[in-house]
Amino acid sequence: MMIRTLSLFAIAALSTPLAYASGGSHWGYTGHTSPEHWGELDSSYALCATGKNQSPVDIAGVIEADLPALKIAYETKASEILNNGHTVQVNFATGGALSIGERRFELKQVHFHTPSENHIAGREYPLEAHFVHADADGPLAVIAVMFEEGAENAALAKLWKEIPTQADERHALTAAFGAADLLPKNRDYYRFNGSLTTPPCSEGVWWQVLESALTVSRTQVEQFANAVGGHNDRPIQALNARPLLK
């Protein structure tokens, strides 16, 4: 059954301006700064504990909906790669864009989590990439791509040759790298209303999780984990009756 009205309702709900980085207290993934304590570390992180539309989620029990196709035009190449102490992030100059219906979002950066933060029908993947976009008014849209263990990923191999291994280390990429190299050919996706998966856990983020996964070798996952000091995934959050659309 096609549910256009539900799809439009979900889109309308995702319009809160927010930032994608926090300048608050130190946070991490283990010990007293781990995800279960984020809401206690700083008043600006309150949504990490009290929010009702938090990410990541387990994508199960999806509703068939009339979702618009993702129109992706990643025209620019990455400008730099950095290790911010929580993940490895690839930054892009202006020019790359994602269009969803009438909304246009500009690609800002791609970063990674191991293991995957979102799950699909209960399945956890060894690696997940988040393509972070912002529109002119500030709201964010994220495309999430899962990686399953298998053959070495050629695009990641190019990036990992220059992976920063120390926190706050950054440098310009010497080889041209396009974000589209990390997208599967099949762009079918799941949609839900969510949040940042790191403090301040701001809500109002458009999430698009692609159904199709790419491959990554175990060695590549280990190389990333070593660079960021281990796992960097936030646990699955309560769905709280949010619709998961497909």
Secondary structure, 3 states (H helix, E strand, C coil): CCCHHHHHHHHHCCCCCCCCCCCCCCCCCCHHHCHHHHHHHCHHHCHHHHCCCCCCCEECCCECCCCCCEEEECCCEEEEEEECCCCEEEEECCCCEEEECCEEEEEEEEEEECCCCCEECCECCCEEEEEEEECCCCCEEEEEEEEEECCCCHHHHHHHCCCCCCCCEEEECCCCCEHHHHCCCCCCEEEEEEECCCCCCCEEEEEEEECCCEEECHHHHHHHHHHHCCCCCCCCCCCCCCCCEC
